[in-house]
Amino acid sequence: FSKLTGQKIHSNESPRTVLQHIFFWARVIFSLCVLSFAFAVTLKALFDGKTTMWDGVPEAVSVIIFFVLMCFVGMMEGMQIALFAVLKMP
């Protein structure tokens, strides 16, 4: 975002070396691959009905419930981080 806004980033860390850049982007790509694989396997299982969902629930509803619950978990994580940040304020 700093390139879009034109503002410099002020950091106490020294600039990254070439090896650190390579290691950083390798971790990013690896994490993206693992996340994509987990997402594909989960959706494949949901659409194939290979879950412990009740028999009468359609696969599309299972996917919607999955995304609703994932959004809920994400909000709970964000609230936990905000709570600890508020607790550490003077």
C-alpha positions in Angstrom: 0.0 0.0 0.0 2.9 2.3 0.5 3.6 2.4 -3.2 0.0 3.3 -4.0 0.0 6.2 -1.5 3.5 7.3 -2.1 4.4 7.3 1.6 7.6 5.7 2.9 7.4 3.0 5.5 9.2 3.8 8.7 10.7 0.6 10.2 13.2 -0.2 12.9 14.3 -3.3 10.9 17.1 -3.3 8.4 16.1 -3.8 4.7 15.7 -7.5 3.6 18.5 -9.3 1.8 17.9 -11.2 -1.4 17.8 -14.5 0.5 15.2 -13.1 2.9 13.1 -11.9 0.0 13.3 -15.4 -1.7 12.4 -17.1 1.6 9.5 -14.7 2.3 7.9 -15.2 -1.1 8.5 -19.0 -1.0 6.6 -19.1 2.3 3.8 -16.9 0.7 3.5 -19.2 -2.3 3.6 -22.4 -0.1 0.9 -21.0 2.2 -1.2 -20.1 -0.8 -0.8 -23.6 -2.2 -1.7 -25.3 1.1 -4.8 -23.0 1.5 -6.0 -23.7 -2.0 -5.6 -27.4 -1.6 -7.5 -27.4 1.7 -10.2 -25.2 0.2 -10.6 -27.5 -2.9 -10.7 -30.7 -0.7 -13.3 -29.2 1.6 -15.5 -28.0 -1.2 -15.2 -31.3 -3.0 -16.3 -33.2 0.1 -19.2 -30.8 0.7 -20.4 -31.1 -2.9 -20.0 -34.9 -2.9 -22.0 -35.2 0.3 -19.1 -36.9 2.2 -19.8 -35.1 5.4 -21.7 -35.8 8.6 -24.5 -33.4 7.6 -28.0 -34.7 8.0 -29.3 -36.7 5.0 -32.1 -34.2 4.0 -29.7 -31.2 3.7 -28.7 -30.4 0.1 -25.0 -30.0 -0.7 -25.5 -26.3 -1.7 -26.9 -25.5 1.8 -23.9 -27.3 3.4 -21.6 -25.0 1.4 -23.5 -21.9 2.5 -23.5 -23.1 6.2 -19.7 -23.7 5.9 -19.1 -20.2 4.6 -21.3 -18.6 7.3 -19.5 -20.5 10.0 -16.1 -19.5 8.6 -17.2 -15.9 8.6 -18.3 -16.3 12.2 -15.0 -17.8 13.2 -13.1 -15.0 11.4 -15.2 -12.4 13.3 -14.5 -14.1 16.6 -10.7 -14.1 15.8 -10.9 -10.4 15.0 -12.8 -9.7 18.2 -10.2 -11.6 20.2 -7.4 -9.6 18.8 -9.2 -6.4 19.4 -10.0 -7.4 23.0 -6.4 -8.1 23.8 -5.3 -4.8 22.1 -7.8 -2.9 24.3 -6.7 -4.7 27.4 -3.1 -3.7 26.8 -4.0 0.0 26.4 -2.9 2.3 29.2 
